[in-house]
Amino acid sequence: MKWIPKKPWRQKTGPVARKRAGGADSVQDTGTQKTLERILSKAGAGSRTQARSWIHAGQVEVNGKVIQNPDLWVDFKRDRILLDGKPLTKRRHIYILLYKPTGYITTFKDPEGRPTVYDLIKEIDQFVSPVGRLDLDTSGLLIMTNDTQFAERLTNPDHTVPKTYLLKCSTLLSDDALEQLRIGVELSDGPTRPADVRRVRDSGKYTHLEMTITEGRNRQVRRMLEAVGSKVLKLVRTQIGTVTFGDVKIGQWRELEPEELASLISPPAVNRARKQVQTTSFPTPTQT
C-alpha cells in the first residue's frame, strides 16, 4: 500500500472554523461575514493595505480582544469592532468624479514618490478608492468611491458599462484597421469585445479616434491600437456610461449628481443612448 504523506496542518479562519470554535466568534454565516481587513475597508476606514497595517499594529479589537490576524472572519452586524478604541461604523457613501491629469498614478502611495490622485482630493475626509484605473500617461474621468458594491458593479465586465476615450494614434489608420477595432482584435488575454470606433479626424500623419469599450482590461485601448500596427500617443477618457466632464476642470473633482449615479447603477440597455462627444480635439483645461 502506497504511503501518502498528510498535508501540513493549517489553522482555519473562515466561517465554518468560527462556528466550530464556539465562544464569542461562534455565529451563523449571515452573508455579512468578511475578513477583518475587508470589513475595515468596506466601512470606509481606509484601504485594505492600511487595514492590514492597523491590525498588525494592534490597533483593532474584536469583542474586547486585540486581533492581529487580518484574515480573521468577523460579522460586522454581530461583532463589536473597535479601531483605535472607537467603534467601527459604516460611513456615508460618497461618489466623486475626478478629472485626472497625466503624471498622476491611481495607487494610494507610490514607492517612487510620484504624485497620486490622492494628492488632488486631500479635502475629502473619507477614504475612497478608484473605480478601475487610468495609467500614468492617461488623463480623463476617474470615479472614486467608498461604496465597494458600486465599484464592483462598474468594473464587472458582465455589466458592460461603456467607457469612451479620445485617442491620438501614432499613424494614419485605414478604414480596415478601424473595422478590425470595431469587430474585435486578438490580445494576449483573449479577443476583445466589439467596440464603437469613430474617426474624429486625420491631421498630418496622425489619426484621432473616439473609441467606446465595455471592458476594463489593463491598458486595453493601448494594446488594441498596437494590435492594428499603431500606438497611442495621447489618451483621454471622456465618458463613463452617460457621465461626462460637466464643468469639472482638469485636476479638480466634483460629486456625482443623483441622476448620474442612478444611470450607472441601473443603466439603460446595451447601447445606452450615450451622448455623442462632439469634441474634435483633446480636452484642455480651458475646454472643460
C-alpha positions in Angstrom: 0.0 0.0 0.0 1.5 3.3 -1.0 2.1 5.7 1.8 0.7 9.2 1.2 2.0 11.9 3.5 -0.5 14.1 5.2 -0.8 17.8 4.2 0.7 20.1 6.8 -1.9 21.4 9.3 -3.1 24.9 8.8 -5.2 27.0 11.1 -8.7 27.7 9.6 -10.1 31.1 10.0 -13.3 31.0 7.8 -16.9 31.0 8.8 -17.1 27.2 9.4 -14.0 27.3 11.6 -15.5 30.2 13.6 -18.7 28.3 14.2 -16.9 25.2 15.4 -14.6 27.2 17.7 -17.6 28.4 19.8 -17.4 31.4 22.1 -18.0 35.0 21.0 -16.9 34.3 17.4 -19.4 31.5 17.0 -22.0 32.9 14.6 -24.1 31.6 11.7 -23.0 32.7 8.3 -25.4 35.6 7.7 -23.8 36.9 4.5 -22.3 39.8 6.4 -19.1 37.9 7.4 -15.9 39.0 5.8 -12.2 39.0 6.7 -11.3 41.7 9.2 -9.3 43.7 6.7 -12.2 43.8 4.3 -14.6 44.8 7.0 -12.4 47.8 7.8 -12.0 48.7 4.1 -15.7 48.3 3.3 -16.6 50.5 6.2 -14.6 53.3 4.6 -11.9 53.4 7.2 -9.1 53.0 4.8 -7.5 50.8 2.1 -7.0 47.1 2.7 -3.3 47.8 2.9 -3.9 50.3 5.6 -6.3 48.0 7.4 -3.7 45.2 7.5 -1.1 47.6 9.0 -3.5 48.7 11.7 -4.4 45.1 12.5 -0.7 44.1 12.7 0.0 47.1 14.9 -2.6 46.0 17.4 -5.0 48.9 16.8 -8.0 46.8 16.2 -10.2 45.0 18.8 -12.9 42.4 18.1 -15.3 41.7 21.0 -12.8 43.0 23.6 -9.7 41.3 22.2 -6.9 42.8 20.3 -6.7 40.9 16.9 -3.6 40.9 14.8 -4.8 38.4 12.2 -6.2 40.4 9.2 -7.7 37.2 7.7 -10.0 36.5 10.7 -13.6 36.3 9.7 -15.9 38.6 11.5 -19.5 39.7 11.3 -20.0 43.5 11.1 -23.5 43.3 12.4 -22.8 40.9 15.4 -19.2 41.5 16.4 -18.1 44.6 18.2 -15.2 46.1 16.3 -13.0 48.9 17.6 -10.4 50.9 15.7 -8.1 52.9 17.9 -10.6 52.4 20.7 -13.6 53.8 18.7 -16.5 51.7 17.4 -16.2 51.0 13.7 -19.2 52.4 11.9 -20.1 52.5 8.2 -19.6 55.9 6.7 -21.8 57.7 4.3 -21.2 56.6 0.8 -19.7 59.2 -1.4 -19.1 59.2 -5.2 -16.7 61.7 -6.7 -15.7 62.3 -10.3 -12.1 63.4 -10.7 -10.6 64.8 -13.9 -7.2 63.1 -13.6 -4.3 64.8 -15.3 -1.4 62.9 -16.8 1.5 62.3 -14.5 -0.6 61.0 -11.6 -0.9 57.4 -10.6 -4.1 55.9 -9.1 -2.5 54.0 -6.1 -2.7 55.4 -2.6 1.1 55.6 -2.2 3.9 55.3 -4.7 7.4 53.9 -3.6 8.9 56.0 -6.3 7.4 59.2 -4.9 5.3 60.1 -7.9 2.2 62.1 -7.5 -1.0 60.2 -6.9 -4.7 61.0 -7.4 -5.0 61.3 -3.6 -2.9 64.4 -3.7 -5.8 66.0 -5.6 -8.6 65.1 -3.1 -6.9 65.9 0.2 -10.0 67.7 1.4 -12.1 64.5 1.4 -12.2 63.2 4.9 -13.1 59.6 4.0 -11.1 57.0 2.2 -12.2 56.4 -1.4 -10.8 54.0 -4.0 -10.6 54.5 -7.7 -13.2 52.5 -9.7 -10.8 51.0 -12.3 -7.6 52.7 -13.1 -6.0 55.2 -15.5 -2.3 54.8 -16.1 0.3 57.4 -15.6 0.1 58.8 -19.2 -3.7 58.7 -19.4 -5.9 61.6 -18.4 -9.7 62.0 -18.0 -12.6 60.8 -15.9 -12.0 58.7 -12.8 -14.7 57.8 -10.4 -13.7 57.3 -6.8 -15.9 55.9 -4.0 -16.1 54.1 -0.7 -19.1 52.1 -1.9 -17.4 48.8 -2.8 -20.5 47.1 -4.2 -21.0 50.1 -6.6 -17.3 49.8 -7.6 -17.6 46.1 -8.2 -20.6 46.6 -10.4 -18.9 49.2 -12.6 -15.7 47.1 -13.0 -17.5 43.8 -13.6 -17.4 43.2 -17.4 -20.8 41.4 -17.2 -22.5 44.8 -16.6 -20.9 46.3 -19.8 -20.7 49.9 -18.6 -19.3 51.7 -21.6 -16.2 53.9 -21.3 -15.4 56.4 -24.0 -11.9 57.6 -25.0 -10.4 60.1 -27.3 -7.0 59.0 -28.6 -4.3 60.3 -30.9 -2.7 57.5 -32.9 1.0 57.4 -33.9 0.0 56.7 -37.6 -2.8 57.2 -40.0 -5.3 54.3 -39.7 -7.1 52.8 -42.6 -10.8 52.1 -42.7 -9.9 48.4 -42.5 -7.9 49.0 -39.3 -10.9 50.8 -37.8 -13.2 47.9 -38.8 -10.8 45.5 -37.0 -11.1 47.5 -33.8 -14.9 47.5 -34.2 -15.1 43.8 -34.6 -12.5 42.9 -32.0 -8.8 42.2 -32.0 -6.8 39.4 -30.5 -4.8 40.3 -27.4 -2.6 38.2 -25.2 -5.5 37.7 -22.8 -8.1 36.9 -25.4 -10.2 38.6 -28.1 -11.8 42.0 -27.3 -15.5 42.6 -27.5 -16.8 44.7 -30.3 -16.1 48.4 -29.8 -17.7 51.6 -31.0 -15.0 53.4 -33.1 -15.4 56.7 -34.8 -12.8 58.6 -36.8 -12.7 62.1 -35.4 -10.2 63.5 -37.9 -6.9 62.9 -39.6 -4.2 65.5 -39.2 -0.9 65.2 -40.9 0.3 61.7 -40.2 -1.9 61.1 -37.2 -5.5 59.7 -36.8 -7.7 60.9 -34.0 -10.3 58.4 -32.8 -13.2 58.2 -30.4 -13.5 54.7 -29.0 -16.1 53.2 -26.6 -15.4 49.8 -25.0 -17.3 47.8 -22.4 -14.3 46.0 -20.8 -11.7 47.3 -18.5 -8.6 45.2 -19.1 -5.1 46.5 -18.3 -4.0 49.1 -20.9 -6.7 47.7 -23.2 -7.0 50.7 -25.6 -3.3 51.0 -26.0 -2.9 47.2 -26.7 -5.8 47.3 -29.2 -4.0 50.0 -31.2 -0.8 48.0 -31.1 -2.8 45.0 -32.5 -3.6 47.0 -35.7 0.0 48.3 -36.1 -0.2 51.7 -34.4 0.4 53.2 -30.9 -1.4 55.6 -28.7 0.3 59.0 -28.4 -2.4 60.6 -26.3 -5.4 59.1 -24.4 -8.2 60.8 -22.6 -11.2 59.1 -21.0 -14.1 61.4 -21.7 -17.2 59.5 -20.6 -18.3 56.6 -18.3 -21.8 55.4 -19.1 -23.6 58.7 -19.6 -21.4 60.6 -17.2 -19.2 63.4 -18.8 -16.9 66.1 -17.6 -19.6 68.6 -16.9 -18.0 71.8 -15.6 -15.1 70.0 -13.7 -11.7 71.3 -14.6 -8.5 69.2 -15.0 -7.1 68.3 -11.6 -10.4 69.0 -9.9 -13.3 66.9 -8.8 -17.0 67.0 -8.0 -19.6 64.7 -6.5 -21.7 62.7 -8.9 -25.2 64.1 -9.4 -28.0 61.8 -8.2 -29.2 61.2 -11.8 -25.7 60.3 -12.9 -25.3 57.8 -10.1 -28.7 56.3 -10.9 -27.7 55.9 -14.6 -24.6 54.0 -13.5 -26.4 51.8 -11.1 -29.3 51.0 -13.5 -28.1 51.9 -17.0 -30.5 51.5 -19.9 -30.0 48.7 -22.4 -26.8 47.8 -24.2 -26.2 50.9 -26.4 -27.5 53.2 -23.8 -28.3 56.4 -25.6 -24.9 57.7 -24.8 -24.2 61.3 -25.6 -22.1 61.6 -28.7 -18.9 63.5 -27.9 -18.7 66.3 -30.5 -15.2 67.3 -29.5 -12.8 67.4 -32.4 -9.7 67.8 -30.4 -8.5 66.6 -27.0 -10.0 68.4 -24.0 -7.8 71.1 -22.4 -8.3 72.9 -19.1 -9.9 75.8 -20.9 -12.3 73.5 -22.9 -13.7 71.5 -20.0 
